[in-house]
Amino acid sequence: MTLNDISAILSCIQHNKNTIFETEAVEHIVASDLMSEVLIAEEENLLLITALNTEQTLRTAHIVDALGVVLVNGKRPQPGMIRLAKEFDLALFTTKSSMFKSCAAVHSLMNGDAN
């Protein structure tokens, strides 16, 4: 599943598409509002799902080499977040879905259960 697939299933607004938006496979999801928890992630090709709309979120995603960030609950990125997403070549999306519904939808997509 690609970032494009995830963006579509969550009806995301795309604030920044990275250069691998349609090609790189997302293999892992990290869903957390605690960036200290995200920093211990060792998986590759991961996507961060969070409600924390701060620049620190993008910096954390960059440190763990995430492919992108999805902001849930209709949160809007701060202008600095969009700038950092472009600088770090990270996808940055927002969705109105809750964290739970977003994770469930992505899980279904990963397992081929999505409609």
C-alpha positions as CSV (number, residue, x, y, z in Angstrom):
1,M,0.0,0.0,0.0
2,T,1.3,3.4,-0.9
3,L,0.9,6.9,0.7
4,N,-1.5,7.6,-2.2
5,D,-3.7,4.6,-1.2
6,I,-3.8,5.7,2.4
7,S,-4.6,9.3,1.5
8,A,-7.5,8.0,-0.6
9,I,-9.0,5.7,2.0
10,L,-8.8,8.3,4.7
11,S,-10.2,11.1,2.4
12,C,-7.1,13.2,3.3
13,I,-6.2,16.7,2.4
14,Q,-2.7,16.6,1.0
15,H,-0.5,19.4,2.2
16,N,2.7,18.0,0.9
17,K,3.4,15.0,-1.4
18,N,6.9,13.6,-1.1
19,T,8.8,12.3,-4.1
20,I,7.9,8.7,-3.3
21,F,4.2,9.3,-2.8
22,E,3.0,6.9,-5.4
23,T,5.8,4.4,-5.4
24,E,7.2,3.5,-2.0
25,A,5.2,0.9,0.0
26,V,4.2,1.7,3.5
27,E,4.9,-1.3,5.6
28,H,4.3,-0.1,9.2
29,I,2.1,2.3,11.0
30,V,2.9,4.1,14.2
31,A,-0.1,5.9,15.8
32,S,0.8,8.1,18.8
33,D,0.6,11.6,20.2
34,L,3.6,11.0,22.3
35,M,6.7,11.7,20.2
36,S,8.9,9.9,22.8
37,E,7.0,6.7,21.9
38,V,7.6,7.3,18.2
39,L,11.3,7.8,18.7
40,I,11.7,4.1,19.8
41,A,10.2,2.9,16.5
42,E,12.7,0.8,14.6
43,E,10.6,-0.2,11.6
44,E,11.3,0.9,8.1
45,N,8.9,2.4,5.7
46,L,6.5,3.7,8.4
47,L,3.8,6.2,8.5
48,L,3.0,8.3,11.6
49,I,-0.6,8.9,12.5
50,T,-1.1,11.5,15.2
51,A,-3.2,14.4,16.4
52,L,-0.2,16.4,17.4
53,N,0.1,19.3,15.0
54,T,3.4,20.8,15.8
55,E,6.8,21.2,14.1
56,Q,8.2,18.7,16.6
57,T,6.0,16.0,15.0
58,L,7.7,16.5,11.6
59,R,11.2,16.6,13.2
60,T,10.4,13.3,15.0
61,A,9.1,11.7,11.8
62,H,12.3,12.8,10.0
63,I,14.5,11.3,12.8
64,V,12.8,7.9,12.5
65,D,12.9,8.1,8.7
66,A,9.1,8.0,8.3
67,L,7.6,8.3,4.9
68,G,5.0,10.8,6.1
69,V,2.6,12.0,8.7
70,V,-1.2,11.9,8.9
71,L,-2.9,14.4,11.2
72,V,-6.2,13.1,12.5
73,N,-9.4,14.7,14.0
74,G,-9.4,17.5,11.4
75,K,-6.2,19.1,12.8
76,R,-4.6,21.6,10.5
77,P,-0.8,21.8,10.1
78,Q,1.0,24.9,11.3
79,P,2.7,26.8,8.4
80,G,6.1,25.6,9.8
81,M,5.0,22.0,9.5
82,I,4.3,22.4,5.8
83,R,7.7,24.0,5.3
84,L,9.4,21.2,7.2
85,A,7.5,18.5,5.3
86,K,8.9,20.0,2.1
87,E,12.4,20.4,3.5
88,F,12.5,16.8,4.8
89,D,10.6,15.3,1.8
90,L,7.8,14.0,4.0
91,A,4.2,13.5,3.0
92,L,1.9,15.5,5.2
93,F,-1.9,14.8,5.2
94,T,-4.9,15.7,7.3
95,T,-8.1,13.7,7.8
96,K,-11.3,14.4,9.7
97,S,-11.3,10.8,10.9
98,S,-10.4,9.9,14.5
99,M,-7.2,8.1,15.3
100,F,-9.1,4.9,15.9
101,K,-11.0,5.1,12.6
102,S,-7.9,6.0,10.7
103,C,-6.0,3.1,12.1
104,A,-8.9,0.7,11.5
105,A,-9.2,1.8,7.9
106,V,-5.4,1.5,7.2
107,H,-5.4,-1.9,8.9
108,S,-8.2,-3.0,6.6
109,L,-6.3,-1.7,3.6
110,M,-3.2,-3.5,4.6
111,N,-5.1,-6.8,4.9
112,G,-7.1,-6.3,1.7
113,D,-10.4,-5.8,3.5
114,A,-11.0,-2.3,2.4
115,N,-14.0,-1.5,0.1
